[in-house]
Amino acid sequence: MLLAPAATPPSPGDVATAPIARGRINGIVLDAQMPQLDEVERGLLLRIDGRGIVRSDRARPPRTGELFAYIELGHIESEAAELALILSDGRAYRRRILAPAAERPRELATSIANLVAAIEEDSVTPDALDVPLPEPLRTAPAPTSAPPPLPPSVPRREWGLSMRGDVIAAVGAPSPQGLAAGGASMIATMRWRVGPTLGVGLRGAGLQRNGWGLARVRVDVTGGWNRRSGAFELALAAGLSVEPWLIVRNGAALSLADTRRKAPLIGGVLRVAPRWSRLLAYERALVIGPVLELAGSAMPTRDGGVVRVRERVGTQTRDVFRLGGFEIIAGLELGLWMPAPKAERLIARGGRPRVRRARPR
């Protein structure tokens, strides 16, 4: 992707001497006749938050104190397109986007998001001033009362439910090391767009070996931090876990070499999860990605610790299972997210969705 200024920039005197208003861009209006409009709009929803994004045939003019940006395309070629951003105060910015038609929506969305950020930071000079405004940006009469804030196009707080397949490996002493169990997890999380997260997880895992059966059920409560950049996000979490367990063997004796009394495992977990998200209908998002956990646990009894399950073979004993100690868990996560207020209303309506577009009005 290459970005270049317009071929005929304004003279230095025109830009330097004119007064320029600075501030946050409250709304973005897309030309309703723009080619590949749906793809450009979806790309902007992933890259720009905290302001309304609306098409020109549904927009209203900005009120006093509001700053809107109008986006349109000029000359379009097979490998390039002319992009124009016009602010409601008359400033105009033009860029030439070099990209084939198949990649153009993504490049346009990225260029618009970068240009909006640069304008708000006052780090870019307009290509023209006092540009005639398109119809959707022409000033409306001053309202008799203060207007309500524009609804955000991306939710500030979300509820999510994810499913995960897990492979659990025991590392370090005591033996046996290696595969400790396999299972699946379900995690419910509340998160903010960039910031803290709170989660509750439930995992069931088990293993069969030499005629023995192992069942483990872990409940964990975690807090963490979530960072997003476009369609990519990184989630970090840490917390505490409680894990009841059960050993099954029909008609055979059971020896717990390191313990005198059975009790749930108590421990902690550290989780790292890079994910990729895709925006769906009704402001929902689908996320998928790998998960890596480092966990440690033990029985908290006086004579507890790491649990070793062993069986007697003749005059010898051999290890069957190990529970607790240090474990590495790897899995693949698939989750669905929705805005928290919408999730609460959806539950109250019995699961029937209602469509409502976020836009300036």
N, C-alpha and C positions, 0 to 999 in steps of 0.2 A: 504493500500500500504506500502510495506517495501522495503527499499533500503539498500543494503549491498555492501561493496567492494568485489572485486574479491577474490577468495579463496587463490591465491598465489600472494600477493602484492610484489612489488620490494623491494630490500634491501635498507635501509636508505642511504647507501653510494652512490648507483647509482643515486638516485634522488637529493640528497643534493649537489653533486659536479657538476652536469651537468648544463650548462647555459640554462635558460628557457626564451623564448621570451614572452612578455606580450602585450596585446592589444585587440582590438575589433575583434570579429569573423565576417568577412564580408559576408560569404555565408555558407549555410548548404546543404550538398549533401546527399540524402537518397538513400540507396541501392535499385536499381530498382527491385530486387528479394525479397524484404522484404514482409512477409505475412501482409495482411490488410494494404497495403501501402496507399490506398486512405484515409482511416480513420485517419492514423497517420499524413499524410500531412495536412488534414483539421484541426486536433487538433493543429498542430504547427502554422498554419496561424493565429489561434485565440490567441496564447500565445506568439509569437515572432514577433516583428515588426522591420522594418528598415533594413532588409537584405534579400537577395534572398534565396528562398527555392526551390531546383530543384532535380530531380531524376538523378541517376548516368548515365543513358543512354543518358542524354541530357546535361550533365555538361561539362564545360571546366576546365582545370587546373588553379590554381590561378596564377596571375601575381606577379611580384616583389612588396613586401609591402602588399600583401593581405594574409589573414589568413582564410582558409576554414576548415570546420569540416565535416568529413565523418561519417555517422551513419549506422551501420549494426547490425544484430542480429546473435548471435552464436547459442548455444544449446537451443532448444525450447522444453518445456514440457507442459503438460496440464495446470499446474497452475503457471508456471514460464518461464522466458526467460532471456538469457544473452544479455545485451546491451553493445555495444562497440562504443565509440566516438574517432576517430583518427583525430588529427589536422595535417594540412599540414606542420608543423614544426617538426613532429615526435612524439609529445606527445600523449599518449593514456590513456583513462579512461574507466574502465569497471564497470558495475553495474549489479546486479541481480534483476530483477523486478518480484515480486510475485503478480500475478493477473491472473484470468481465461481468456480464449480467448476472451470472450465477452467484458471484461473491459480493455483488454490489450492496444488497441490503445490510449485510454485516458490516462492511466498510463504512457505509453511510451512517449507521447507528453509532459506530465507534467514533467517527469523525465529529458527529453532532455532539455526543457526550463530552468529548475532549474540548470542543470549541465552547460549549456552555460553561465548563469548569474554568477555562482560561478567561472568559469574559467576566465571570463572577470574581475571579482573582485579580482582574485588571492587568493581565499580563499579555494582552493582545490588543493591537490597534485596529480600529474599524477601517474598512476599505472605503467607506463613504458615510457621509452624515446627511441628516435631513432628507432621507429617502422617503418618497411617498409611500404611505402604509397600505398594505392590502386591506380589503374590506373587513376581514375578521378582526383586524387590529385597530380600526378607527375608533377613536375615543367615544365611550358611552357617557351619558349624563351621570353626574355624581350621584351616588346612592343617598337616600335619606337616612339610612342607618348603616352601621359598620357591617361589611359583608362577612359571611362566615369564611373560615380558612379553607383553602382548596384541599380536597381530600387527597391523601397520598396515593400514588399509583402502585406502590409496593408496600405491603403491610409492615408496620413497625414491630409487631409481635405476632408470633405464629405458634400453633399447636401442630405437632407431628407425631406420626405413628410409623415405626419402621420394623421390618423383619430382617433377620440375619441368620445365615448359616455359619456355624463355628467349628473349628478344629482346634482342640486343646492339647498342648504338648507340655509335659513336665520337664523342667530343666534343673540341673544342680542336684545335690544330695538331698535325701537318700535315694536309693534305687527303688523301683525301676524308673528310668527316664524314658523319654519318647512319647508316643501317643498315649494320652491320658483319658480322652473321651471325645466324642463328637456330639453335636447337638444343634439347637436353634434358639434364637433369642427374639424377644419382642420388647421394644423400647418406646415409651411415651415421653415426649420432651416438650417443654415450653422454651422458646428462644426469642431473642430480639435480633433484628436484622444484622447489626454488628455489635456484639456485646455478650452479656452473660447468658447461660443456659442452665436449666434445671431438668433432670431426667430421672425416670424410674424404669428399671429394666428387670425382666423376668427371663431366665434361661433354664432350659431343660437339656440335660446331657446324659449320655450313657455309653457303656462299652460292654462287650461280651468277650470273655477270654477263658479258654480251658474249662468251659462249662460253668463259669461264674458269670454273674450279671451285676453291673454297677449302674445305679441311678443317682443323678445329682440334680438338685433344683436350687438355682442361685437367684436371690433378690438383691439388687444393688440400687443405691441412691447416689446420684452424681451431680456435681456442679462443674461448670466449665466456661469456655469462651468460644465464640463462633466468629469467624472472619470470612467475608465474602468479597469476591472480585469478579464481576460479571457472572458467568455461569459456573465458576469454580468457587468452592468454599472449603475451609479447613476448620474442623471442629476438634477441640481439645477438652477432655473431661477427666475428672478424678473423683473418687468417692469410696464408700464403704459397702461391704457385701456380707450377706449371711447365706450359708449354703447347707441345708439339710442333705443327707445322703443315705443310701440304702444298698446293702449287699444281699444278693439272692443266690442261694445254692441249695438245691433240693437234696435233703438227706445227708449233707456233708458238714463236717465241723468247720468252724471259722476261727482263725487265730488273728488277733490284732496285736502285733508284736510290740508296738510302741505306745499302747494305750490300755487303760483299765476300764474306761467308761465311754460310751458313744455319746457325742454331742455335735451340733452343727459346726461347720467351719466358719470362722470369723476372719475377715481379711479386708484388703483394699485393692482397688483397681485403677489403672492409669490407661486412658484410651486416646488414640489418635485416629481421625477419620477424614481423609480427603474425599470430597464428593463433587459430582457434577450434577447440575440441576437443569430441568427443562420446565418452562412455564406451560401450564395447562389451562383449561377453561375454568371460570368462576374463581380466578385468582389463586388457584392451587398450583403446586409445583411438585414434580417428581424428582427425587434424588437417588443416585446410585453411586456406589464407590466401595473400596476396600476399607476394612477396619483392622487395626492392630491394637491388642491389649497386652499389658504386663500386669499380672495379678499375683498376689501372695496371700496365703491363708493358712490357718491352723486351728486345731481344737483348743479352746481356751481353758481346758480343765487343768488341774494341778499336775496330772501325769500325762497331759495331752501333747499336742504338737502335730507334726505331719503324720498322717495315717498310712500305715503299710498293711495291706491285706496279703496274707501268705497262706499257702496250703502245704499240707504234709504229703510227701511222696516217699513212701517207705520210711526210712530213717532220716530222710533229708527234708528240708523245706525249700520252697521256691516262691518268689514274688509273683503276685497276680496283678494287683492294682496298687496305685498310690494316689492319695487324696491330699491336697494341700501343698505347702511349700511354694516355690516359685513356678509359675506357669506362663506360657506365651499362648495367646489366643489369636488366631487369624480368621477372618470371615469376610463375607460379601454382604453389603447392606443395601436394601431397597426400601425407600420411604416415601410417604406422601405428606405434604405440608399444606396448611391452609391458614388464613388470618384468624387470629384468636376470636375476635368478635363474631366473625362469620361462622366459626366452628360452634360457638355457643348458641347462635341463632338457629343453625342447622339442626342441632340436637333438639332444641325446643320445638322445631317444626316436624320432627320425626324423620329427618333425612332428606326432605324435599328441597332442592336448591332453588335460589332465586337469583336471576341475572340482573346485575346493576353495574354499568360502566362508570369508572372514575374519570371525571372530566371537569374542566372549568365551567361554571354556570353563574 
